[in-house]
Amino acid sequence: MSYIGEVRRTAFSSFGTMASALLVAGSKAAFGFARAVYHRHTLSQLGEFDDRMLKDIGLTRSDLRDAASGPLWQDPTAVLVVRAVERRASRRNVARAVKQIAADETAPASEASLIACR
């Protein structure tokens, strides 16, 4: 029997795999926590803006309070991004609806609508 190409495992090889996986998971968690703390600092800087400046970026004071109310390890910017995107989409939908109504009112009557009126 040949040992060429055969992989031998030692008694500690599974321990090493587990230890490295724990090290990677721990470093990811520590990095995520540090990023959340940094974003909370940024959130406190946003709190110093006046209402007009917050409106320019699509946020309100209540959005900042809601983002800050989460746990310390949770990134508050996710809440702010969702709120800003929702408001922007809502404004676009309203503008699109107003534009459509204005276009419908100024459009000439088609033959089908004239026939239906007779």
C-alpha positions in Angstrom: 0.0 0.0 0.0 1.3 3.4 -1.0 1.1 6.6 1.1 1.6 8.9 -1.8 -1.3 11.4 -2.1 -2.8 10.3 1.2 -3.7 13.0 3.7 -2.9 12.3 7.2 -4.7 14.1 10.0 -3.3 14.6 13.4 -5.4 14.6 16.5 -5.2 18.5 16.7 -6.1 19.3 13.1 -9.8 19.7 13.8 -8.9 21.8 16.8 -6.9 24.1 14.6 -9.7 24.4 12.1 -12.1 25.3 14.9 -9.7 27.7 16.5 -9.1 29.6 13.2 -12.9 29.7 12.5 -13.5 31.2 16.0 -10.7 33.7 15.5 -12.2 34.8 12.1 -15.7 35.0 13.6 -14.4 37.0 16.6 -12.5 39.4 14.5 -15.6 40.0 12.2 -17.7 40.7 15.3 -15.2 43.1 16.7 -14.9 44.9 13.4 -18.7 45.1 13.1 -19.0 46.5 16.6 -16.3 49.1 15.9 -18.0 50.1 12.7 -21.4 50.5 14.6 -19.8 52.7 17.3 -18.2 54.8 14.5 -21.6 55.2 12.8 -23.2 56.2 16.1 -20.6 58.9 16.4 -21.6 60.1 12.9 -25.2 59.9 14.0 -24.5 62.3 16.8 -22.9 64.7 14.3 -26.1 64.5 12.3 -28.0 65.4 15.4 -26.2 68.8 15.3 -27.7 69.6 11.9 -30.8 71.9 11.8 -34.1 70.6 10.4 -33.5 72.2 7.0 -30.2 70.4 6.5 -31.7 67.1 7.6 -34.5 67.6 5.1 -32.0 68.2 2.3 -30.6 64.7 2.9 -34.1 63.2 3.3 -34.2 62.7 7.1 -36.1 64.0 10.1 -35.3 64.2 13.8 -37.5 61.3 14.5 -35.5 59.2 12.0 -32.4 60.0 14.1 -34.1 59.1 17.3 -35.3 55.8 15.8 -31.9 54.9 14.5 -30.3 55.7 17.9 -32.8 53.7 19.8 -31.4 50.4 18.6 -28.9 48.3 20.6 -25.3 49.5 20.7 -23.9 46.8 18.5 -26.5 47.4 15.7 -25.5 49.8 12.9 -27.8 52.8 13.0 -27.2 53.8 9.4 -29.3 51.0 8.0 -32.4 52.6 9.5 -31.5 56.0 8.1 -30.8 54.6 4.6 -34.2 52.9 4.5 -36.1 56.0 5.7 -34.3 58.3 3.2 -34.9 55.9 0.3 -38.6 55.5 1.2 -39.1 59.2 1.3 -37.4 59.8 -2.0 -39.5 57.1 -3.7 -42.6 58.5 -2.2 -41.8 62.0 -3.6 -41.1 60.6 -7.0 -44.4 58.7 -7.0 -46.3 61.8 -6.1 -44.6 63.9 -8.7 -45.2 61.2 -11.3 -48.9 61.1 -10.4 -49.3 64.9 -10.5 -47.5 64.9 -13.9 -49.8 62.2 -15.2 -53.0 64.1 -14.0 -51.7 67.3 -15.6 -51.0 65.4 -18.9 -54.5 63.8 -18.8 -56.2 67.2 -18.3 -54.3 68.9 -21.2 -54.5 66.0 -23.6 -57.0 66.5 -26.5 -60.1 64.3 -26.3 -59.7 61.1 -28.4 -62.3 59.9 -30.8 -63.1 56.9 -28.5 -64.0 59.3 -25.7 -66.1 61.5 -28.0 -68.0 58.5 -29.3 -68.6 57.2 -25.8 -70.1 60.6 -24.9 -72.8 60.5 -27.6 
